Amino acid sequence: MKRIIGSKFNKIYRCIDMLCLCLGEDIVDKEGNRHSQYAFHIQTSWRFIKDNNILLGSRDIYLPQDESLDDGYYDYNEQSNPDNVTNSSSIFDANSHEFYKNFENAKVKNYSINAFGDLRIDFTNGIYFETFTPSNRKCEEWRFIDSEDEEHFIVFDIYDK
């Protein structure tokens, strides 16, 4: 994973409630599909922090941006993009466009992984991204994908009872 150091922030998006954090340049695979060089698929709790403020977090996927809406009946499966944000859009979908402005010219400065599998990525713009494992059960929390080498590094890909 050392290869991510110096990589630019590319984009984030979600597949239902899984965060995809993309780094590096865009590349084209053998089938002609465009991917970022590196991607993290995050299935655990996560957040982006700057100056002791949470800019965006995993819970933001599950909550509507309009606080008057009952989140018990909110369907986070419906995604919106910056061109069709509505009151029922998630906080994540509504804020991700503004969020990108924080990452102009930002690159990965450093990263660390602790014994719990928690990941931290520090960016050159003072923002850091972190995951945190919310259970003692060992199951897949996140994976690192190197699109060029077609390698996957999976944190807790084994279930231990």
QUIMO-V984253 format. One record per backbone hydrogen bond with DSSP energy under -0.5 kcal/mol. NH is the residue of the N-H (numbers start at 1). CO is the residue of the C=O. If there is no record, write none. Layout:
NH_CO, NH_CO
This chain:
4_1, 5_2, 6_108, 7_4, 9_106, 10_22, 11_22, 13_20, 15_18, 16_14, 17_15, 18_15, 19_17, 19_42, 20_13, 21_19, 21_40, 22_11, 22_20, 23_38, 24_8, 27_35, 29_33, 32_29, 35_27, 37_25, 38_23, 39_145, 40_21, 41_143, 42_19, 42_40, 43_41, 43_141, 45_132, 47_130, 48_56, 49_128, 50_53, 53_50, 55_48, 55_53, 56_48, 58_46, 60_57, 61_58, 62_59, 63_59, 65_89, 66_87, 67_65, 69_66, 71_69, 73_70, 76_74, 78_75, 79_77, 84_81, 89_86, 91_60, 91_63, 92_60, 94_90, 95_91, 96_92, 99_95, 100_96, 101_97, 101_98, 102_99, 103_100, 104_101, 106_103, 108_7, 109_122, 110_122, 112_120, 114_118, 117_114, 120_112, 121_129, 122_110, 123_127, 124_107, 126_123, 128_49, 129_121, 130_47, 131_119, 132_45, 138_160, 139_137, 141_155, 142_155, 143_41, 144_153, 145_39, 146_151, 147_37, 147_145, 148_37, 150_146, 151_146, 153_144, 154_152, 155_142, 155_153, 156_154, 157_154, 160_138, 160_158
